[in-house]
Amino acid sequence: MKRLRSRPLKRSARYKPIGEARFEAALFGRRALAGFVIIVLCLIVLGVRFSFLQVRQHEELAARSDANRVLTRPLAPARGLIYDRNGVLLAENVAAFRLEVTPEQAGDVQATVTRLADVLPVSDDDITRFNALRKRKRSYEGIPLRLKLSEEEIAKFSINRWAFPGVEVVPYLTRSYPLGEEFAHTVGYVGRIDESDLGNLDAGEYAGTTHVGKTGIERSYEARLHGHVGYEKIEVNADHRPLRVLPDRVAPVPGDNLYLSIDSHLQEVTEAAFQGRSGAAVVLDPRNGEVLAMVSVPSFDPNLFVNGISSADYKALLDADNKPLLNRLLRGTYTPGSTMKPFVGLAGLELGLRKPEDTVLSTGEFFIPGQSRAYRDDVRGGFGRVNLTEAIAKSVNTYFYSVSLDMGIDRFSGYLSRFGFGQPTGIDLLGEGSGVLPSREWKRARFNKPWFPGETVIAGIGQGYWVVTPLQLANAVSTFAAHGVPRTPHLLRAVQADGDERPQVLPLAPDQANIIDKPSNWLAVQRGMIAVVDAGTARTMGEGFPYTIAGKTGTAERYSRTDDTWTSISASPIERHQVLFECFTPADDARIAVVVALEAGRSGATDAAPIARKVLDTWLPGDQQRIGTVASADGAAR
């Protein structure tokens, strides 16, 4: 065998052994350069990004960082107070205590609530509200379970405090109405913010606020009473648990204090004069439209609603036969009866259908030409021949049957609408009703039926389709007392904003145009209303009063003598009517106008007029004192 000789392998010209020092150095240099370039590029990118974040986005990122570390907690403003015209407090904020449960610390919340019920009364309503709030709160936030704890309940819980971790007694401010039922329908009340309120409220302004005005002045002037929310910053940990309060704080601005035109003493006397009988009374100043008193009887305790009324209490109010929740001032439905006669008589004069001296023969019955139905007077055989003054003084139906028929329903409703009938008065309270001013258009829209002459006749004495609220009637009487100058009724008299030393009296709205064309026509009707009190249907009402009173009674029959349904309004068969009385004094230059409406009574003169007289007697000393003060000031000036 031949031995094979190994041949040396040829090396490629480009092949360099890795171990050669020069090659390794060159390779390392290239790699180092590439790495250095990459590092420099990364540093440049990082530098650019760092510059972008630190310079261009500094404020945004700083805010985000603070948002994770600092929470902004709203501070609810103190609600403004409500006073009467003399500074008597009608709505205030008082210190109270509530029971709060912090779910995170309490552990088994439902078990804790169950055990709490063994120590303190906890109703189903309390538990329902608690569970609803729990869904919107964080686990570390306290949730109210019971509000307005009594001193006895606080003491009882304190003894057992050790057994309830996560449960605390917390102080807070709550709304209180010291005069209670007396102002429930006027001042109204606040209640907890519920789902129906959320859509109407500014979430930012009401952050931290738990209550909002529900009715009355509390609702109408919510924006003024609420104030403006404040804020404080709180440092929190990663779980958003509060660590400390930071000094950066914006104080809340308290709501305005409101001063109403109402005189609380006059209000109290007016309500007491009803002696519990269902009805309403309105007292106005014809010179400026200020409401001096507004009473709706029966009433209710508004304090029950502030922190959530119980189902049992609310059901009792709803089911009560005398309807204490009904605001009779704004939504009460009364047939005005003969209180319309002065306005109808004035319409006849203003439209040129009658003169003050014209007379009408009252035989006890009135017939529409061509019809056999008789429309009766209150006195069998009638009153004989009477002019306007006698017709108003004696409440002679025939006179007003006649003038209304001659007027026709279109001119009738057209003229009486000038006094605000059939429309809201515009008072600064929400929820006012419109009443019903009989008209051809109203009946067509309501019943889709034509108008008949007989309906015009009975409308002339305030019967038929007529519906007025006590406030509407008072507004009309006040307008007449002011010689035909309408002034919108209003309750807000002055406002005291935060920082003001004294309340600022609000300017009055400019007077509207006079709606009575001839002063002589006003005088003719006024003479008739004075005669009502001097020698007519309310002839004892003005005895001993130093000012001349102009007034008119009204008795609206709701049930016939054979109808037993009247027993739902009165225990006496003679009190089956709605009875009213309207008046103003002094008759020539009125400073007060009063309307009283009772849902059950014998007559306006017997039942309603005495209430009005008590109102005037209470008002008189203050009025004479004001006149004396003005006279003294005038004398000093001279």
C-alpha positions as CSV (number, residue, x, y, z in Angstrom):
1,M,0.0,0.0,0.0
2,K,1.1,3.4,-0.8
3,R,1.2,5.8,2.1
4,L,-0.8,8.8,1.4
5,R,1.0,12.0,2.1
6,S,-0.9,14.8,3.6
7,R,-0.9,18.0,1.7
8,P,-1.0,21.3,3.4
9,L,-4.4,23.0,3.0
10,K,-4.5,26.3,1.0
11,R,-5.6,29.2,3.0
12,S,-8.0,31.7,1.6
13,A,-6.5,35.1,0.9
14,R,-9.2,36.7,3.1
15,Y,-8.9,34.3,5.9
16,K,-7.3,35.7,9.1
17,P,-6.9,33.7,12.2
18,I,-8.9,35.0,15.1
19,G,-6.0,34.9,17.4
20,E,-4.1,37.4,15.4
21,A,-3.7,40.5,17.5
22,R,-4.2,43.1,14.7
23,F,-7.4,41.4,13.5
24,E,-8.8,41.2,17.1
25,A,-8.0,44.8,17.7
26,A,-9.7,45.9,14.5
27,L,-12.8,43.8,15.2
28,F,-13.0,45.1,18.8
29,G,-12.7,48.7,17.6
30,R,-15.5,48.3,15.1
31,R,-17.8,46.7,17.6
32,A,-16.9,49.2,20.2
33,L,-17.6,52.0,17.8
34,A,-21.0,50.5,16.9
35,G,-21.9,50.1,20.5
36,F,-20.8,53.6,21.3
37,V,-22.9,55.0,18.4
38,I,-25.9,53.0,19.7
39,I,-25.4,54.3,23.2
40,V,-25.1,57.8,22.0
41,L,-28.2,57.5,19.9
42,C,-30.1,56.1,22.9
43,L,-28.9,58.9,25.1
44,I,-29.9,61.4,22.5
45,V,-33.4,59.8,22.3
46,L,-33.6,59.7,26.1
47,G,-32.5,63.3,26.3
48,V,-35.0,64.4,23.8
49,R,-37.8,62.5,25.5
50,F,-36.7,63.7,28.9
51,S,-36.6,67.3,27.7
52,F,-40.1,66.8,26.2
53,L,-41.5,65.4,29.4
54,Q,-39.7,67.9,31.7
55,V,-40.3,71.0,29.7
56,R,-43.2,70.6,27.3
57,Q,-45.4,68.4,29.5
58,H,-44.2,69.4,32.9
59,E,-47.5,71.0,34.1
60,E,-49.6,68.1,32.9
61,L,-47.5,65.4,34.4
62,A,-47.1,67.3,37.6
63,A,-50.9,67.6,37.8
64,R,-51.2,63.9,37.2
65,S,-48.7,63.1,39.9
66,D,-50.5,65.3,42.3
67,A,-53.8,63.8,41.4
68,N,-52.5,60.4,42.5
69,R,-51.1,61.8,45.7
70,V,-53.6,64.6,46.5
71,L,-57.3,64.5,46.5
72,T,-59.6,67.6,46.3
73,R,-62.4,67.3,48.8
74,P,-65.4,69.6,48.4
75,L,-66.5,71.8,51.3
76,A,-70.3,72.3,51.4
77,P,-71.3,75.9,52.1
78,A,-73.5,76.9,55.0
79,R,-77.1,77.4,53.8
80,G,-78.5,80.9,54.2
81,L,-81.0,81.6,56.9
82,I,-84.6,82.8,56.4
83,Y,-86.1,85.6,58.5
84,D,-89.4,87.4,58.6
85,R,-89.6,91.2,57.9
86,N,-88.8,91.9,61.6
87,G,-85.8,89.6,61.9
88,V,-87.7,86.6,63.4
89,L,-85.9,83.4,62.4
90,L,-87.9,81.1,60.2
91,A,-85.3,78.6,59.0
92,E,-81.9,78.0,60.6
93,N,-79.0,75.6,60.7
94,V,-78.6,73.7,64.0
95,A,-75.9,71.3,65.2
96,A,-76.9,67.7,65.2
97,F,-75.3,64.2,65.4
98,R,-75.5,61.3,63.1
99,L,-74.4,57.7,63.2
100,E,-71.9,56.8,60.5
101,V,-70.6,53.4,59.4
102,T,-67.2,53.0,57.6
103,P,-67.5,49.7,55.7
104,E,-63.8,49.0,55.5
105,Q,-63.4,49.2,59.3
106,A,-66.7,47.6,60.2
107,G,-66.1,44.3,58.5
108,D,-69.4,42.5,57.9
109,V,-71.5,45.6,57.4
110,Q,-74.9,43.9,57.4
111,A,-74.1,42.1,60.6
112,T,-73.0,45.4,62.1
113,V,-76.2,47.1,61.1
114,T,-78.2,44.2,62.5
115,R,-76.4,44.4,65.9
116,L,-76.8,48.2,65.9
117,A,-80.5,47.8,65.7
118,D,-80.4,46.1,69.1
119,V,-78.8,49.2,70.7
120,L,-80.5,52.1,68.7
121,P,-83.7,52.2,66.7
122,V,-82.8,51.6,63.0
123,S,-85.8,51.6,60.7
124,D,-86.2,49.9,57.3
125,D,-86.1,53.4,55.7
126,D,-82.8,54.1,57.4
127,I,-81.4,50.8,56.0
128,T,-82.7,51.4,52.5
129,R,-81.1,54.9,52.4
130,F,-77.9,53.5,53.8
131,N,-77.6,50.8,51.2
132,A,-78.3,53.3,48.4
133,L,-75.5,55.6,49.7
134,R,-73.1,52.7,50.1
135,K,-73.2,52.0,46.3
136,R,-71.9,55.6,45.6
137,K,-69.3,55.8,48.4
138,R,-65.8,54.3,48.8
139,S,-65.2,51.6,51.4
140,Y,-63.1,53.9,53.5
141,E,-65.7,56.7,53.6
142,G,-68.3,57.0,56.4
143,I,-71.9,56.4,55.4
144,P,-74.8,57.9,57.5
145,L,-77.1,55.3,59.0
146,R,-79.1,57.3,61.5
147,L,-79.5,61.1,61.5
148,K,-80.3,63.5,64.3
149,L,-79.6,61.3,67.2
150,S,-81.0,62.3,70.6
151,E,-78.8,62.9,73.6
152,E,-80.1,59.7,75.1
153,E,-79.3,57.7,72.0
154,I,-75.7,59.2,71.8
155,A,-75.2,58.2,75.5
156,K,-76.5,54.7,74.9
157,F,-74.2,54.1,71.9
158,S,-71.2,55.5,73.7
159,I,-71.5,52.8,76.3
160,N,-71.5,50.1,73.6
161,R,-69.0,51.9,71.3
162,W,-66.3,49.2,71.9
163,A,-68.5,46.5,70.3
164,F,-68.8,48.4,67.0
165,P,-65.6,49.1,65.2
166,G,-66.0,51.4,62.2
167,V,-69.1,53.1,63.7
168,E,-68.9,56.7,64.9
169,V,-71.1,59.5,66.1
170,V,-70.4,62.5,63.8
171,P,-71.5,66.1,64.2
172,Y,-73.1,68.0,61.3
173,L,-75.4,70.9,60.6
174,T,-79.1,70.2,59.8
175,R,-82.0,72.5,58.7
176,S,-84.5,73.4,61.4
177,Y,-87.8,75.3,61.2
178,P,-88.5,76.7,64.7
179,L,-92.0,77.9,63.9
180,G,-92.9,74.5,62.3
181,E,-96.4,74.2,60.8
182,E,-97.0,77.9,60.8
183,F,-94.7,78.5,57.8
184,A,-94.6,75.0,56.2
185,H,-96.5,76.0,53.0
186,T,-94.6,79.3,52.6
187,V,-91.0,78.8,53.7
188,G,-91.2,75.1,52.6
189,Y,-88.5,72.6,53.5
190,V,-85.2,71.0,52.3
191,G,-84.8,67.3,51.8
192,R,-82.0,64.9,50.8
193,I,-80.8,65.1,47.2
194,D,-82.3,62.2,45.3
195,E,-82.1,60.9,41.7
196,S,-84.8,63.3,40.5
197,D,-82.7,66.3,41.7
198,L,-79.4,65.2,40.2
199,G,-80.3,66.1,36.7
200,N,-81.3,69.6,37.6
201,L,-78.3,70.5,39.8
202,D,-74.7,71.6,38.9
203,A,-72.6,68.6,40.1
204,G,-69.7,70.9,40.8
205,E,-71.6,73.4,42.9
206,Y,-73.4,70.7,44.9
207,A,-70.4,68.5,45.5
208,G,-70.4,67.7,49.2
209,T,-74.0,69.0,49.6
210,T,-76.6,66.5,50.8
211,H,-79.8,68.6,50.9
212,V,-81.7,70.8,48.5
213,G,-84.8,73.0,48.7
214,K,-87.9,71.0,47.9
215,T,-90.8,73.4,48.4
216,G,-91.7,77.0,49.1
217,I,-89.0,79.7,49.5
218,E,-86.4,77.0,50.1
219,R,-87.0,75.8,46.5
220,S,-87.7,79.1,44.8
221,Y,-84.6,80.7,46.1
222,E,-82.3,77.7,46.1
223,A,-79.6,79.4,44.1
224,R,-79.4,82.3,46.7
225,L,-79.6,80.1,49.8
226,H,-77.2,77.4,48.7
227,G,-74.0,79.5,48.4
228,H,-70.8,78.4,46.6
229,V,-68.8,75.2,47.3
230,G,-65.3,75.4,48.7
231,Y,-62.4,72.9,48.4
232,E,-59.5,71.5,50.5
233,K,-56.7,69.2,49.4
234,I,-55.9,66.0,51.2
235,E,-52.8,63.9,50.8
236,V,-53.6,60.2,50.3
237,N,-51.6,57.0,50.0
238,A,-51.8,54.5,47.2
239,D,-55.1,53.2,48.4
240,H,-56.5,56.7,48.5
241,R,-56.8,56.7,52.2
242,P,-56.4,60.2,53.7
243,L,-53.1,61.0,55.4
244,R,-53.2,64.7,56.1
245,V,-55.0,67.9,55.1
246,L,-52.8,70.3,53.0
247,P,-52.9,74.0,53.7
248,D,-54.1,74.8,50.1
249,R,-57.8,75.5,50.8
250,V,-60.6,77.5,49.2
251,A,-63.2,78.4,51.8
252,P,-66.9,77.9,50.8
253,V,-69.1,81.0,50.4
254,P,-72.2,80.8,52.6
255,G,-75.6,81.3,51.1
256,D,-77.5,84.6,51.3
257,N,-79.7,85.3,54.3
258,L,-83.2,86.1,53.1
259,Y,-85.7,88.5,54.7
260,L,-89.3,87.9,53.8
261,S,-92.1,90.5,53.7
262,I,-94.2,88.3,56.1
263,D,-94.9,89.5,59.6
264,S,-94.6,86.3,61.7
265,H,-96.9,87.7,64.5
266,L,-99.6,88.5,61.9
267,Q,-99.1,85.1,60.5
268,E,-99.5,83.4,63.9
269,V,-102.7,85.3,64.7
270,T,-104.2,84.6,61.3
271,E,-103.5,80.9,61.6
272,A,-105.0,80.8,65.1
273,A,-108.1,82.6,64.0
274,F,-109.0,79.6,61.8
275,Q,-109.3,77.5,64.9
276,G,-108.3,74.4,62.9
277,R,-110.9,74.9,60.2
278,S,-109.7,74.1,56.7
279,G,-109.1,77.1,54.5
280,A,-106.6,79.8,53.6
281,A,-105.9,83.5,54.0
282,V,-103.7,85.9,52.1
283,V,-102.8,89.4,53.4
284,L,-101.1,91.8,50.9
285,D,-99.9,95.4,50.9
286,P,-101.6,97.0,47.8
287,R,-98.9,99.7,47.7
288,N,-96.1,97.4,46.7
289,G,-97.4,93.8,46.5
290,E,-95.6,92.6,49.6
291,V,-97.2,89.5,51.2
292,L,-97.8,90.3,54.9
293,A,-99.2,86.8,55.8
294,M,-100.0,83.6,54.0
295,V,-101.9,80.8,55.9
296,S,-103.0,77.4,54.6
297,V,-104.8,75.3,57.2
298,P,-104.3,72.5,58.1
299,S,-100.6,72.4,57.8
300,F,-97.7,69.9,58.7
301,D,-94.4,69.9,60.4
302,P,-91.7,70.6,57.8
303,N,-89.0,69.3,60.1
304,L,-90.3,65.7,59.4
305,F,-89.0,66.0,55.8
306,V,-85.5,67.4,56.4
307,N,-83.7,64.1,57.1
308,G,-86.1,61.8,55.5
309,I,-89.7,61.3,56.6
310,S,-90.7,57.8,57.6
311,S,-93.1,55.8,55.5
312,A,-95.7,55.7,58.3
313,D,-95.6,59.5,58.8
314,Y,-95.8,60.2,55.1
315,K,-98.7,57.8,54.6
316,A,-100.5,59.4,57.5
317,L,-100.2,62.8,55.9
318,L,-101.3,61.5,52.5
319,D,-104.3,59.7,53.8
320,A,-105.5,62.5,56.1
321,D,-109.0,63.7,55.1
322,N,-108.2,67.4,55.6
323,K,-105.2,67.2,53.2
324,P,-102.5,69.0,55.2
325,L,-99.9,68.6,52.4
326,L,-102.2,70.6,50.0
327,N,-101.0,74.2,49.6
328,R,-104.4,75.9,49.5
329,L,-102.8,79.3,48.9
330,L,-101.4,78.3,45.5
331,R,-103.4,75.3,44.5
332,G,-106.6,75.4,46.5
333,T,-109.7,75.4,44.3
334,Y,-112.5,77.8,45.5
335,T,-115.7,78.9,43.9
336,P,-115.5,82.7,44.5
337,G,-119.3,83.3,44.7
338,S,-120.3,86.9,45.5
339,T,-116.7,88.1,45.9
340,M,-116.8,88.4,42.1
341,K,-119.7,90.9,42.1
342,P,-117.5,94.1,42.6
343,F,-115.4,93.1,39.6
344,V,-118.4,92.2,37.5
345,G,-120.1,95.5,38.4
346,L,-116.9,97.4,37.5
347,A,-116.8,95.6,34.2
348,G,-120.3,96.7,33.4
349,L,-119.3,100.3,34.1
350,E,-116.0,100.2,32.2
351,L,-117.6,98.6,29.1
352,G,-120.4,101.3,29.1
353,L,-123.2,98.8,29.8
354,R,-124.3,100.5,33.0
355,K,-124.0,103.8,34.8
356,P,-123.6,103.9,38.6
357,E,-127.1,105.4,39.0
358,D,-128.8,102.8,36.7
359,T,-131.2,100.5,38.5
360,V,-132.4,96.9,38.0
361,L,-135.7,95.5,39.4
362,S,-135.1,92.5,41.6
363,T,-138.3,90.4,42.0
364,G,-136.5,87.4,43.4
365,E,-136.3,85.7,40.0
366,F,-134.4,86.4,36.8
367,F,-135.3,85.0,33.4
368,I,-133.3,84.9,30.2
369,P,-135.5,86.2,27.4
370,G,-137.2,83.2,25.7
371,Q,-136.4,80.8,28.6
372,S,-138.5,79.5,31.4
373,R,-135.8,78.7,33.9
374,A,-135.6,81.1,36.8
375,Y,-132.3,82.3,38.4
376,R,-133.0,83.3,41.9
377,D,-132.0,86.0,44.4
378,D,-131.2,85.1,48.0
379,V,-134.3,86.8,49.3
380,R,-137.7,85.5,48.3
381,G,-139.6,88.3,46.5
382,G,-136.3,90.1,45.7
383,F,-134.9,93.5,46.8
384,G,-137.0,95.8,44.6
385,R,-135.2,98.4,42.4
386,V,-131.5,98.6,43.2
387,N,-128.5,100.5,41.8
388,L,-124.9,99.3,41.8
389,T,-124.1,100.4,45.3
390,E,-127.1,98.7,46.7
391,A,-126.6,95.6,44.6
392,I,-123.0,95.2,46.0
393,A,-124.1,96.0,49.6
394,K,-127.0,93.6,49.6
395,S,-125.4,91.1,47.2
396,V,-128.4,91.3,44.8
397,N,-128.0,88.5,42.2
398,T,-130.4,89.9,39.7
399,Y,-128.3,93.0,39.1
400,F,-125.3,90.9,38.2
401,Y,-127.4,88.3,36.2
402,S,-128.5,91.2,34.1
403,V,-125.2,93.0,33.5
404,S,-123.4,89.7,32.8
405,L,-126.0,88.7,30.2
406,D,-125.7,92.1,28.5
407,M,-122.0,91.8,28.6
408,G,-121.7,88.4,27.0
409,I,-119.1,85.8,27.9
410,D,-116.5,87.1,25.6
411,R,-116.4,90.6,27.0
412,F,-116.9,89.2,30.5
413,S,-113.8,87.0,30.4
414,G,-111.8,89.6,28.5
415,Y,-112.3,92.3,31.1
416,L,-111.9,90.1,34.2
417,S,-108.7,88.7,32.9
418,R,-107.2,92.2,33.5
419,F,-107.3,91.4,37.3
420,G,-105.3,88.2,36.8
421,F,-108.1,85.6,37.0
422,G,-107.4,82.4,35.1
423,Q,-103.6,82.8,35.3
424,P,-100.8,82.6,37.9
425,T,-100.1,85.8,39.7
426,G,-96.3,85.4,39.3
427,I,-95.5,85.2,43.0
428,D,-92.0,84.1,43.8
429,L,-93.1,80.6,44.7
430,L,-93.2,77.6,42.4
431,G,-96.2,75.4,41.8
432,E,-98.9,78.1,41.5
433,G,-102.2,77.0,39.9
434,S,-104.1,79.0,37.3
435,G,-107.7,78.6,38.4
436,V,-110.5,78.9,35.9
437,L,-111.8,82.1,34.3
438,P,-115.0,81.0,32.5
439,S,-114.8,81.6,28.8
440,R,-116.0,80.2,25.5
441,E,-112.5,79.0,24.6
442,W,-111.9,77.4,28.0
443,K,-115.1,75.3,27.7
444,R,-114.4,74.3,24.2
445,A,-110.9,73.1,25.1
446,R,-112.0,71.4,28.3
447,F,-115.3,69.8,27.2
448,N,-115.5,70.4,23.4
449,K,-118.9,71.9,23.9
450,P,-120.5,75.3,23.0
451,W,-121.2,78.1,25.5
452,F,-124.7,78.8,26.7
453,P,-126.2,82.1,27.9
454,G,-127.3,80.5,31.2
455,E,-123.6,79.8,32.0
456,T,-122.9,83.5,31.5
457,V,-125.6,84.4,33.9
458,I,-124.3,82.2,36.8
459,A,-120.7,83.3,36.0
460,G,-121.9,86.8,36.9
461,I,-122.3,85.8,40.5
462,G,-119.1,83.8,40.8
463,Q,-120.7,80.4,40.3
464,G,-120.5,77.8,37.5
465,Y,-117.1,77.1,36.1
466,W,-115.3,79.7,38.2
467,V,-112.3,78.5,40.1
468,V,-109.9,80.8,42.0
469,T,-107.0,80.3,44.4
470,P,-106.9,82.5,47.5
471,L,-103.8,84.1,46.2
472,Q,-105.5,85.0,42.8
473,L,-108.4,86.6,44.6
474,A,-106.2,88.5,47.0
475,N,-104.1,89.8,44.1
476,A,-107.3,91.0,42.3
477,V,-108.6,92.7,45.5
478,S,-105.2,94.3,46.0
479,T,-105.2,95.6,42.4
480,F,-108.6,97.1,42.9
481,A,-107.6,98.6,46.3
482,A,-104.6,100.2,44.5
483,H,-107.1,102.1,42.2
484,G,-106.4,99.6,39.4
485,V,-102.6,99.4,39.5
486,P,-101.4,95.8,39.4
487,R,-98.4,94.8,41.6
488,T,-97.1,91.3,41.5
489,P,-97.3,89.6,44.9
490,H,-93.9,88.8,46.3
491,L,-92.3,87.4,49.5
492,L,-88.6,88.3,49.2
493,R,-88.0,91.7,50.8
494,A,-84.3,91.9,51.5
495,V,-81.1,89.9,51.0
496,Q,-78.0,89.8,53.2
497,A,-75.0,88.4,51.3
498,D,-71.9,87.1,53.1
499,G,-69.9,90.1,54.3
500,D,-72.8,92.5,54.4
501,E,-73.4,94.2,57.7
502,R,-77.1,94.8,57.0
503,P,-79.6,93.2,54.7
504,Q,-80.1,95.1,51.4
505,V,-83.8,95.9,50.7
506,L,-84.5,94.9,47.1
507,P,-85.9,97.5,44.7
508,L,-89.6,97.2,43.8
509,A,-90.6,96.3,40.3
510,P,-91.9,99.3,38.3
511,D,-95.7,99.8,38.4
512,Q,-97.7,98.4,35.6
513,A,-100.3,100.4,33.6
514,N,-103.6,101.2,35.4
515,I,-106.3,98.8,34.2
516,I,-109.2,100.9,35.3
517,D,-110.1,103.5,32.7
518,K,-112.3,105.9,34.7
519,P,-111.7,106.8,38.4
520,S,-115.4,107.5,38.8
521,N,-116.2,103.9,38.1
522,W,-113.7,102.8,40.8
523,L,-115.4,105.1,43.3
524,A,-118.8,103.7,42.5
525,V,-117.7,100.2,43.2
526,Q,-115.8,101.2,46.3
527,R,-118.9,102.9,47.7
528,G,-120.7,99.6,47.3
529,M,-118.0,97.7,49.1
530,I,-117.9,100.2,52.0
531,A,-121.7,99.8,52.2
532,V,-121.2,96.0,52.6
533,V,-119.3,96.6,55.9
534,D,-121.4,99.6,57.1
535,A,-124.9,98.4,56.5
536,G,-124.8,95.4,54.1
537,T,-124.1,91.6,54.4
538,A,-121.1,92.2,56.7
539,R,-122.5,95.1,58.6
540,T,-120.9,94.2,62.0
541,M,-117.4,93.6,60.6
542,G,-116.2,97.2,60.8
543,E,-117.6,98.2,64.2
544,G,-115.0,100.0,66.3
545,F,-112.3,100.0,63.6
546,P,-110.7,103.4,63.1
547,Y,-110.3,103.1,59.3
548,T,-113.0,102.8,56.8
549,I,-113.2,99.2,55.5
550,A,-114.4,98.2,52.0
551,G,-115.3,94.5,51.7
552,K,-117.4,91.8,50.1
553,T,-118.7,88.5,51.4
554,G,-119.0,85.3,49.3
555,T,-121.0,82.1,49.9
556,A,-120.6,79.4,47.3
557,E,-123.0,76.5,47.7
558,R,-121.3,73.2,46.9
559,Y,-124.1,70.7,47.9
560,S,-127.8,70.8,47.6
561,R,-130.0,70.4,50.7
562,T,-130.9,66.9,49.6
563,D,-127.3,65.8,48.9
564,D,-125.7,63.9,51.8
565,T,-122.2,64.2,50.4
566,W,-121.8,67.5,52.3
567,T,-121.0,65.4,55.4
568,S,-117.4,65.0,54.0
569,I,-116.6,68.6,54.7
570,S,-118.5,69.4,57.9
571,A,-120.3,67.8,60.8
572,S,-123.0,70.4,60.6
573,P,-125.7,70.5,57.8
574,I,-125.6,74.3,57.8
575,E,-121.9,74.5,57.1
576,R,-122.1,72.9,53.6
577,H,-120.7,75.9,51.7
578,Q,-117.4,77.4,50.7
579,V,-117.4,80.8,52.4
580,L,-115.1,83.8,51.6
581,F,-114.5,87.4,52.6
582,E,-112.4,90.1,50.9
583,C,-111.6,93.5,52.2
584,F,-109.1,96.4,52.1
585,T,-108.5,99.4,54.3
586,P,-108.3,102.4,54.5
587,A,-110.8,102.4,51.8
588,D,-109.5,105.5,50.0
589,D,-105.8,104.8,50.2
590,A,-105.5,101.1,51.1
591,R,-102.5,99.8,53.0
592,I,-103.7,96.2,53.5
593,A,-105.9,93.8,51.6
594,V,-107.2,90.6,53.1
595,V,-108.8,87.5,51.6
596,V,-110.1,84.6,53.8
597,A,-111.5,81.4,52.3
598,L,-113.1,78.6,54.3
599,E,-114.0,75.2,52.9
600,A,-117.0,74.7,55.1
601,G,-119.2,77.4,56.7
602,R,-122.5,79.0,56.9
603,S,-121.8,82.3,55.2
604,G,-118.9,84.7,54.4
605,A,-120.2,87.2,56.9
606,T,-120.7,84.7,59.7
607,D,-117.5,82.6,59.4
608,A,-114.9,84.3,57.1
609,A,-115.3,88.0,58.0
610,P,-114.5,87.6,61.7
611,I,-111.2,86.0,60.8
612,A,-110.4,89.0,58.5
613,R,-111.3,91.4,61.4
614,K,-108.8,89.6,63.7
615,V,-106.2,90.1,61.0
616,L,-106.9,93.8,60.8
617,D,-106.9,94.3,64.5
618,T,-103.5,92.7,64.7
619,W,-102.1,94.7,61.9
620,L,-103.5,98.0,63.0
621,P,-101.1,98.9,65.9
622,G,-98.0,98.3,63.7
623,D,-99.5,100.4,61.0
624,Q,-100.3,103.3,63.3
625,Q,-96.8,103.1,64.8
626,R,-95.3,103.3,61.3
627,I,-97.5,106.3,60.5
628,G,-96.5,108.0,63.7
629,T,-92.8,107.4,63.0
630,V,-93.2,108.9,59.5
631,A,-95.2,111.9,60.8
632,S,-92.5,112.6,63.5
633,A,-89.8,112.4,60.8
634,D,-91.7,114.8,58.6
635,G,-92.2,117.2,61.5
636,A,-88.5,117.1,62.4
637,A,-87.6,117.8,58.7
638,R,-89.9,120.8,58.6
